[in-house]
C-alpha cells in the first residue's frame, strides 16, 4: 500500500522536475525555428516555419519567383530565388493577409531584419506586429504605407522578449500584416527574413570591413591553390579581377583580421568568368582556435550565392560572430567558381593611442554580460568607467600594469582587459570571462618645427592601433630656460643666441629624446630648397651651436646664434627630426649620440635617413633692408645705428680700394702723357713755308 500510495506522488514530483527543466532549457533558447528564411525551401516548407493565419484575415500569402514586369519586380531580393507576396489587384480595400511565425520564447531581445517590396497604386500597408501567447493584444512594432518605389528595401525591427515577474520567457509570435489599399494593381512582397540575437544595429556594426577599400591588406587574404591570374588578393568587391581556385574541390578563401572583430554579414559578387551559386561560411575566434560553421538556416548551412557576374548578394548572419578570421567555401558554381566579396561588421573594441595613454572602448552591446564593475586592466585597481552605451578603460603609459618594449623604430605599450573571474585562459570572449590584449605602437621618429617669430607648433597624431607622441618646440630668453618667449613675431639681432628646447610630452619617465637632424629654412616648408643644416645625425655642424643641460631625458636643449637668409627673407624657421628611445637601452640610437660619417654608413643604408642641402649665406640683421632701386648710401642711412654685416663691410672696403686704385692710376696716366708731350716739342723740328737760307 505504501508503494502504491507513493507512486502518484513520485510521478508528480518527476513531472514537476521535468516541467522546470523544460522551462530552464527554454529560457536559453534564442529562436526555436528558422532564424533565416529566404522562402527558397522545398515544397513542404516554402514558408520555412511561418504559417498562414486562419482566423482574422481574408487572404493567404503566396510564395513565388521570377519577375512581375508590370510592377517592376525582376525577382527576389538576391535575384535568383523565391519570395513571399500578396497581390492586392482586384481586392477590396482594407482586406488583409497575415503571415505569422511559430511560437517564440527567449530570454534575450532580437533584431528582425527583412527586405520588402511595395509597388503599385493598390498597395495599402505592411506592418510587423508582436502577439503574446494567451493575450488578445497585438503590438505594432513597424509599419509602412503606400508605394515605396520599385526596389527592394531593408527594414530592421527591435523585438523585446516578454518575461514574467520571475524572469521566465513568455511565448509570443511575430506577424506580417499586408493590407489592401484599393482594387488597383499592387504587390507587397517580403524576402530574406532574419532574426538576429541582440538589438538592431543601433551602434553602427553593419559596415564594410575593408575588402573593397583595401583596409584589409593583400597579405590578410589567403586561399587554397589558386589560378595564376586569379590570386586571393583579387577577391575584392567591385574589383577589376576575382579569385578562382585552381581546383574547385575542397577550395576555400580566407580573410584574417589583426584583432578580434564583430562579423554580422557577407556580400558576394561574381565575375565575367563565372560566379558561385552556393557556399558555406566558417569562422574562427582566434588565429589558432577551431573553425566553426556559420549556420544561417535551420535546414542547411549553405548560403545562396550569385546569379550573374555583377549583382551583389548580401546575407546577414543569424547572430554577431566574434572572430579573427572567416572562410568562404564554394559548394556550387556557374562556369568557374569566381568570387569577389566584402565582410560586414565592426571592430570588437576601439583603441585610441595618445602621447600619454591608451584608451580602449567597448560597446555594451558587444559584451552584454559585463558591466563596468566586472572589467579591469592588468592592475586590478584600474577599473572601467562607462555610460549608457559604452565601457571605457584607460591605461597610462606608466601604471595599471602597462608593459613597455622598444624596437629600432617603435616603442610598444601593452596591457589587457580582464574580467574579475578570469582564470588565465586566453580566450577573447566567454560568458563571465574576458581577456582582451591591446597595445599601442608609438613611432619613435618625428619632426617638430618652430620659427624665430615663434608660433609654437604642437604635433598630434592619432590612429586606432598606432600612434605618435606629442612633441613641443619652445624658445626661451636665457640659458636658464625659465622665461618662455611667447611674442609674435620674435625679433632678434644677428648673432644673438637662441635658446631652444625640444620635448616629448608624455608621462613616461623612461624615455629619451634625441634630435637627430635639425635645419633652418626661410619658409615653413621643411623641404624648402633653401635650407641650412646645423645638426646632422646628432652632430653639430654650426660653429655657434652649444648643447645645454636638461635634468629630463625627455628634453633636449641647445643654443645657436641667430642668422638670416639672403634675398629678403624676413623669417627663419627651425625644424628638428627627433626620435624617442628607451632610456635604459644603452645600444639605442639615442644613446649613440653623434655619429661621424663613417659610422653613419655602417649603421644604415644610403637614403634610410633624410638628407638636406646646405646653403650657407651671409648673416643679415632682421632689420636690414637690401638695396634694389636705391643706392648704397640710402641703405646705409636707413640702417644708421645698426651694425653693418661683415660681408657688406668687406664689399665696401674692396670697392673703396678699387676706386682709389683707379684714381691713382688715372692720375699717373695723365702726368705721363703730359711729360711725353713736352719731350717731343723740345726735340722735333717744326715745318715752315720758308725754304732753306
C-alpha positions, 0 to 999 in steps of 0.5 A: 500500500505504501508503494502504491500510495507513493507512486502518484506522488513520485510521478508528480514530483518527476513531472514537476522536475521535468516541467522546470527543466523544460522551462530552464532549457527554454529560457536559453533558447534564442529562436526555436525555428528558422532564424533565416528564411529566404522562402527558397525551401522545398515544397513542404516548407516554402514558408520555412516555419511561418504559417498562414493565419486562419482566423482574422484575415481574408487572404493567404500569402503566396510564395513565388519567383521570377519577375512581375514586369508590370510592377517592376519586380525582376525577382527576389531580393538576391535575384535568383530565388523565391519570395513571399507576396500578396497581390492586392489587384482586384481586392477590396480595400482594407482586406488583409493577409497575415503571415505569422511565425511559430511560437517564440520564447527567449530570454534575450531581445532580437533584431528582425531584419527583412527586405520588402517590396511595395509597388503599385497604386493598390498597395495599402500597408505592411506592418510587423506586429508582436502577439503574446501567447494567451493575450488578445493584444497585438503590438505594432512594432513597424509599419509602412504605407503606400508605394515605396518605389520599385526596389527592394528595401531593408527594414530592421525591427527591435523585438523585446522578449516578454518575461514574467515577474520571475524572469521566465520567457513568455511565448509570443509570435511575430506577424506580417500584416499586408493590407489592401489599399484599393482594387488597383494593381499592387504587390507587397512582397517580403524576402530574406527574413532574419532574426538576429540575437541582440538589438538592431544595429543601433551602434553602427556594426553593419559596415564594410570591413575593408575588402573593397577599400583595401583596409584589409591588406593583400597579405590578410587574404589567403586561399587554397591553390589558386589560378595564376591570374586569379590570386586571393588578393583579387577577391575584392568587391567591385574589383577589376579581377576575382579569385578562382581556385585552381581546383574547385574541390575542397577550395576555400578563401580566407580573410584574417583580421589583426584583432578580434572583430564583430562579423554580422554579414557577407556580400558576394559578387561574381565575375565575367568568368563565372560566379558561385551559386552556393557556399558555406561560411566558417569562422574562427575566434582566434588565429589558432582556435577551431573553425566553426560553421556559420549556420544561417538556416535551420535546414542547411548551412549553405548560403545562396550565392550569385546569379550573374557576374555583377549583382551583389548578394548580401546575407546577414548572419543569424547572430554577431560572430566574434572572430579573427578570421572567416572562410568562404567555401564554394559548394556550387558554381556557374562556369568557374567558381569566381568570387569577389566579396566584402565582410560586414561588421565592426571592430570588437573594441576601439583603441585610441593611442595618445602621447600619454595613454591608451584608451580602449572602448567597448560597446555594451552591446558587444559584451552584454554580460559585463558591466563596468564593475566586472572589467579591469586592466592588468592592475586590478585597481584600474577599473572601467568607467562607462555610460549608457552605451559604452565601457571605457578603460584607460591605461597610462603609459606608466601604471595599471600594469602597462608593459613597455618594449622598444624596437629600432623604430617603435616603442610598444605599450601593452596591457589587457582587459580582464574580467574579475573571474578570469582564470588565465585562459586566453580566450577573447570572449566567454560568458563571465570571462574576458581577456582582451590584449591591446597595445599601442605602437608609438613611432619613435621618429618625428619632426617638430618645427618652430620659427624665430617669430615663434608660433609654437607648433604642437604635433598630434597624431592619432590612429586606432592601433598606432600612434605618435607622441606629442612633441613641443618646440619652445624658445626661451630668453636665457640659458636658464630656460625659465622665461618662455618667449611667447611674442609674435613675431620674435625679433632678434639681432644677428648673432644673438643666441637662441635658446631652444628646447625640444620635448616629448610630452608624455608621462613616461619617465623612461624615455629619451629624446634625441634630435637627430637632424635639425635645419633652418629654412626661410619658409615653413616648408621643411623641404624648402630648397633653401635650407641650412643644416646645423645638426646632422645625425646628432652632430653639430655642424654650426660653429655657434651651436652649444648643447645645454643641460636638461635634468629630463631625458625627455628634453633636449636643449641647445643654443645657436646664434641667430642668422638670416637668409639672403634675398629678403627673407624676413623669417627663419624657421627651425625644424628638428627630426627627433626620435624617442628611445628607451632610456635604459637601452644603452645600444639605442640610437639615442644613446649613440649620440653623434655619429661621424660619417663613417659610422653613419654608413655602417649603421644604415643604408644610403637614403634610410635617413633624410638628407638636406642641402646646405646653403650657407649665406651671409648673416643679415640683421632682421632689420636690414633692408637690401638695396634694389632701386636705391643706392648704397648710401640710402641703405646705409642711412636707413640702417644708421645705428645698426651694425653693418654685416661683415660681408657688406663691410668687406664689399665696401672696403674692396670697392673703396680700394678699387676706386682709389686704385683707379684714381691713382692710376688715372692720375699717373696716366695723365702726368705721363702723357703730359711729360711725353708731350713736352719731350717731343716739342723740345726735340722735333723740328717744326715745318715752315713755308720758308725754304732753306737760307 
